[in-house]
């Protein structure tokens, strides 16, 4: 699954909003929105933070 799909799926599994996920990993809401819509990919720092959440929720991402 792509980062866009994985982030959206993660939020749905966690039952949180884009704003809540943004606060959880320390980025702006607009970053989450752009990632989910495939406009750009997360930075390496954000990918590391997301990776731990993906692992916790059993989500695999293909880069």
Steps between C-alpha positions, in 0.01 A plus 500: 500500500626851423573761768181685405289187546686392813460834675129512423458138614699569817277793592189292448638219718595751771165681466670841486491805274777636281554773760533246781750291304696815415522592868601144591800496266587871523412629154247747360150387405565604140791253482272209588246625249760523220642158581157336499411663170828390342628852436830422672661243728595536865851611595739237632439625854123467456540158334686375809220620728235352273693171474460432871125562474473286185681217682277535806187474283633232262512718188756430228619777269670458162737780416 
